[in-house]
Amino acid sequence: MEFADSGDLDRQIKARAQDNFRYFQEHEALFLFLQLCLALDHIHSHKMLHRDIKGANVLLTSTGLIKLGDFGFSHQYDDTVSGVVANTFCGTPYYLAPEIWNNQRYSKKADVWSLGILLYEIVTLKRPFTATSMKGLMAKVLSGEYAPIPEKFSIQLRELVRVILAIDANERPGIRELFQIAYVKEGLKVFRQTVKKNTRIAEDVKEALISHVSEILSSESVPESRSGLVGQINLDVTFKGYVKKLGSGGGRSWKERYLQIARGVLILSDSETDQEGKALSLEQVQSACPVPFCTAKREFVFALNTIGGKSMWFQAESHKNMEMWIDAIHRGIGVS
């Protein structure tokens, strides 16, 4: 496969389109897609979203492997939906999921949608949805109608694109569910063998890739919608424990507090026995995510962001505990 050194996938797609639509071979397109899936699986396993998947962020190498770059949006802990729409993708958000256009809560499946848009571009060398205005683009995306994929590609690949580009996030598969699709699973097996035989790939990279693929192939299918419908509050989620909370008003003081989630409400108290804690409905919670050490100046800090644009920072007792808090909040608000 031809890769421009230090080039990116967006340039490769445009160059092929200008060269009389010189399509990728199906195995080339599939290998690009599988590597993107593996990268997203790694990101999602760390309780994060990428939120800026596009061809320009997919860096190509002469070994045939890709690198998914630009994690700027995934590290922003206080972003809003309007901010994402306004600032992502150089002002034209071709890759935004329908739920974001509809100003709804979004989950890891928003990244999967972006991945589907990119897969469509890889196989057609065109974008599925285009318009001359934001309003027009939104209408095109929400219609879910796009030009068919060339018949030179298999029915299985065309069906894969259709499944990923489901308008309803609840009908859209998560990354781990994608790996259970027979076409994808067989592709992973071939990809693993190809990586094993590639002498240009560094041994440590090769071992990490093979290990990741092998773990996926040996795992059972686990539904990713454990918390119910995307955006639906899950009253069954419970979690509690002591955390440290950053003081409001721009201060840098951290005070121990007792935090608990129960029956769709998040309660912050001075102690476990305090009966007069402050309650916040999970309906008002937009998201939760890690705060980088370089920003928080402390380890194990996570931010809880409200729909109103406010952010509260908490410090967990360990990295594992931080991930458990984020997971509980995400399950509670239906975006796990």
C-alpha positions in Angstrom: 0.0 0.0 0.0 1.3 3.5 -0.9 1.8 5.8 2.1 3.3 9.3 1.9 5.9 9.7 4.6 4.6 11.9 7.4 1.4 12.4 5.3 -2.1 12.0 6.6 -5.2 10.0 5.4 -7.1 13.2 4.3 -4.3 14.0 1.8 -4.2 10.4 0.6 -8.0 10.4 0.0 -7.9 13.7 -1.8 -4.9 12.6 -4.0 -6.7 9.4 -5.0 -9.9 11.3 -5.8 -8.0 13.7 -8.0 -6.2 10.8 -9.7 -9.3 9.6 -11.5 -10.8 8.1 -8.3 -8.1 5.5 -7.7 -9.9 3.5 -5.1 -8.2 1.7 -2.2 -8.3 -2.1 -2.4 -10.8 -3.5 0.0 -8.1 -5.1 2.2 -6.3 -1.8 2.4 -9.5 0.0 3.4 -10.3 -2.7 6.0 -6.8 -2.6 7.5 -7.0 1.2 7.9 -10.4 0.8 9.6 -9.3 -1.9 11.9 -6.3 0.1 13.1 -8.7 3.0 13.8 -10.9 0.7 15.8 -8.0 -0.6 17.8 -6.9 3.0 18.6 -10.4 3.9 19.7 -10.7 0.8 21.8 -7.6 1.8 23.6 -8.9 5.4 24.2 -12.3 4.3 25.3 -10.8 1.8 27.7 -9.3 4.8 29.6 -12.8 6.3 30.0 -12.1 9.0 27.4 -13.5 10.0 24.0 -11.4 11.2 21.1 -14.0 13.6 19.7 -12.0 14.7 16.7 -11.7 11.8 14.4 -11.0 12.9 10.9 -8.7 12.0 8.0 -6.3 14.9 8.9 -5.7 13.3 12.3 -4.8 9.9 10.9 -1.1 9.9 10.3 0.3 7.3 7.8 3.7 5.6 8.1 5.9 3.7 5.6 5.3 0.5 7.7 1.6 0.4 6.8 0.6 1.3 10.3 -1.3 4.5 11.3 -1.1 6.8 14.2 -4.3 8.5 15.5 -3.3 12.0 16.6 -4.7 15.2 18.1 -6.2 14.5 21.4 -6.9 18.2 22.1 -10.7 17.8 22.4 -10.5 14.6 24.4 -8.5 16.3 27.1 -10.9 19.3 27.4 -12.8 18.7 30.6 -15.1 21.8 30.4 -16.3 21.8 26.9 -19.9 22.2 25.9 -21.9 20.8 22.9 -22.1 24.2 21.4 -18.4 24.6 21.7 -17.8 21.3 20.0 -20.1 22.3 17.1 -18.5 25.7 16.8 -14.8 24.8 17.1 -14.3 21.3 15.8 -13.1 20.4 12.3 -12.0 23.9 11.2 -15.5 25.3 11.4 -17.2 22.6 9.3 -18.1 19.6 11.5 -18.6 16.9 8.9 -17.9 14.2 11.4 -20.2 15.1 14.3 -22.8 12.5 15.3 -26.5 13.2 15.0 -26.9 13.2 18.8 -24.5 16.1 19.0 -26.3 18.0 16.3 -29.5 17.5 18.3 -27.8 18.9 21.4 -28.2 15.6 23.3 -25.9 13.8 25.6 -23.3 11.8 23.6 -21.3 8.7 24.4 -18.5 6.7 23.0 -20.8 5.9 20.1 -20.3 9.5 18.8 -16.7 8.5 18.1 -18.0 5.4 16.3 -20.1 7.6 14.1 -17.1 9.7 13.2 -15.3 6.4 12.4 -18.1 5.4 10.1 -17.9 8.8 8.3 -14.2 8.2 7.8 -14.7 4.6 6.6 -17.2 5.9 4.0 -14.6 8.5 2.8 -11.9 5.8 2.6 -14.0 3.6 0.3 -15.7 6.3 -1.8 -13.1 9.0 -1.7 -16.0 11.4 -0.9 -17.8 12.7 2.1 -21.3 11.2 2.8 -22.8 14.5 3.8 -22.0 17.9 2.4 -23.8 21.3 2.3 -23.0 25.0 1.9 -24.2 25.9 5.3 -24.3 24.5 8.9 -28.0 24.3 8.8 -27.9 22.4 5.5 -25.2 20.0 6.8 -27.3 19.3 9.9 -30.3 18.5 7.8 -28.2 16.1 5.6 -26.7 14.3 8.6 -30.1 13.9 10.3 -31.7 12.6 7.2 -29.2 9.7 7.1 -29.2 9.6 3.3 -26.0 9.3 1.4 -24.8 8.0 -2.0 -24.3 4.3 -2.2 -20.9 2.8 -1.9 -19.4 1.5 -5.2 -20.3 -2.1 -5.9 -16.6 -3.0 -6.3 -16.6 -3.4 -2.5 -18.2 -6.4 -0.9 -21.7 -6.5 0.5 -20.1 -7.1 4.0 -18.2 -3.8 3.8 -21.2 -1.9 2.5 -23.3 -3.3 5.3 -20.6 -2.4 7.9 -20.9 1.3 6.9 -24.7 1.1 7.1 -24.6 -0.3 10.6 -22.1 2.2 11.9 -24.0 5.2 10.4 -27.1 4.5 12.3 -28.8 7.8 13.2 -30.0 6.5 16.5 -27.1 6.0 18.8 -28.9 3.2 20.6 -28.9 1.3 17.3 -25.2 2.0 16.6 -22.7 -0.5 17.8 -19.9 0.3 20.2 -16.3 -0.6 19.4 -16.4 -3.9 21.2 -19.6 -4.8 19.4 -18.0 -4.0 16.1 -15.3 -6.5 16.8 -17.9 -9.2 17.1 -19.2 -8.7 13.5 -18.0 -11.7 11.5 -16.5 -9.6 8.7 -14.5 -7.5 11.2 -13.4 -10.5 13.2 -12.1 -12.3 10.1 -10.3 -9.0 9.1 -8.6 -8.9 12.5 -7.3 -12.4 12.1 -5.8 -11.5 8.7 -4.4 -8.2 10.1 -2.7 -10.0 12.9 -1.0 -12.4 10.6 0.1 -9.5 8.3 1.6 -7.7 11.3 3.5 -10.8 12.4 5.1 -11.1 8.9 5.9 -7.4 8.6 9.7 -7.0 9.2 9.5 -3.2 9.1 7.5 -2.9 12.3 9.4 -2.5 15.5 9.2 -5.6 17.8 7.7 -3.7 20.7 5.0 -2.2 18.5 4.4 -5.6 16.9 4.0 -7.3 20.2 1.6 -4.7 21.5 -0.6 -4.9 18.4 -0.7 -8.7 18.3 -1.5 -8.8 22.0 -4.4 -6.3 21.6 -5.9 -8.1 18.7 -5.5 -11.5 20.4 -7.3 -10.2 23.5 -10.2 -8.9 21.4 -10.5 -12.2 19.4 -10.6 -14.2 22.6 -13.1 -12.1 24.4 -16.9 -12.7 24.4 -19.4 -10.3 23.0 -20.3 -7.8 25.8 -23.2 -5.4 25.1 -22.0 -1.9 25.6 -25.3 -0.3 26.4 -25.3 -1.6 30.0 -26.8 1.6 31.3 -29.8 1.4 29.0 -30.7 4.0 26.3 -28.1 6.6 25.5 -28.9 9.7 27.6 -31.5 7.9 29.7 -31.0 8.3 33.5 -30.3 4.9 35.1 -31.9 4.9 38.6 -30.3 1.6 39.5 -26.7 2.9 39.5 -25.3 3.4 43.0 -21.8 4.4 44.1 -20.3 6.2 47.1 -17.1 7.0 48.9 -14.9 9.8 50.1 -13.2 12.2 47.6 -11.5 15.5 47.8 -13.3 18.5 46.2 -11.7 21.6 44.8 -13.1 24.7 46.4 -15.2 27.0 44.2 -14.5 30.6 43.4 -11.1 30.0 41.8 -9.5 28.8 45.1 -7.0 25.9 45.2 -8.1 24.3 48.5 -9.2 20.7 48.5 -11.6 19.5 51.2 -12.6 15.9 52.0 -16.3 15.3 51.1 -18.6 12.2 50.9 -20.0 11.7 47.4 -22.7 9.3 46.5 -24.9 8.4 43.5 -28.3 6.9 44.2 -31.7 6.8 42.4 -30.7 9.4 39.8 -29.2 11.9 42.2 -25.7 12.8 43.1 -25.3 13.9 46.7 -22.3 15.8 48.2 -22.0 15.8 52.0 -19.4 16.8 54.6 -19.3 13.2 55.9 -21.0 9.8 55.5 -23.3 10.6 58.5 -24.2 14.1 57.3 -27.9 14.2 56.5 -28.0 17.6 54.9 -25.8 17.2 51.8 -26.3 19.1 48.5 -28.1 17.1 45.8 -27.7 17.4 42.1 -30.0 15.5 39.7 -28.2 13.4 37.2 -30.4 15.1 34.6 -28.2 18.2 35.1 -25.0 16.3 34.5 -23.4 16.5 31.1 -20.3 14.3 31.5 -17.4 13.2 33.7 -13.8 12.8 32.5 -10.2 12.7 33.8 -8.3 16.0 34.3 -4.7 15.8 33.2 -2.1 16.1 35.9 -0.5 19.1 34.1 -3.8 20.9 34.6 -4.9 19.8 38.0 -1.4 19.6 39.5 -2.7 16.5 41.3 -3.2 12.8 40.4 -6.5 11.0 40.1 -8.6 14.2 39.5 -11.8 14.0 37.5 -14.2 16.7 36.5 -18.0 16.5 36.6 -19.5 18.9 34.1 -23.1 20.1 34.2 -25.4 20.9 31.3 -25.3 24.6 32.5 -21.6 24.7 31.8 -20.3 24.5 35.3 -17.5 22.1 36.3 -16.6 20.5 39.7 -13.3 18.8 40.3 -12.8 15.8 42.6 -9.8 13.9 43.5 -10.2 10.1 44.0 -8.0 7.9 46.2 -6.4 6.1 43.2 -6.4 5.8 39.5 -8.7 2.8 39.7 -11.1 4.6 42.0 -11.2 7.6 39.6 -12.1 5.3 36.7 -14.8 3.7 38.9 -16.3 7.1 39.7 -16.3 8.2 36.0 -17.8 4.8 35.0 -20.6 5.1 37.6 -21.4 8.7 36.5 -21.5 7.7 32.9 -23.7 4.7 33.6 -26.0 6.9 35.7 -26.5 9.5 32.9 -26.6 6.8 30.2 -23.5 7.4 28.2 -21.2 4.5 29.2 
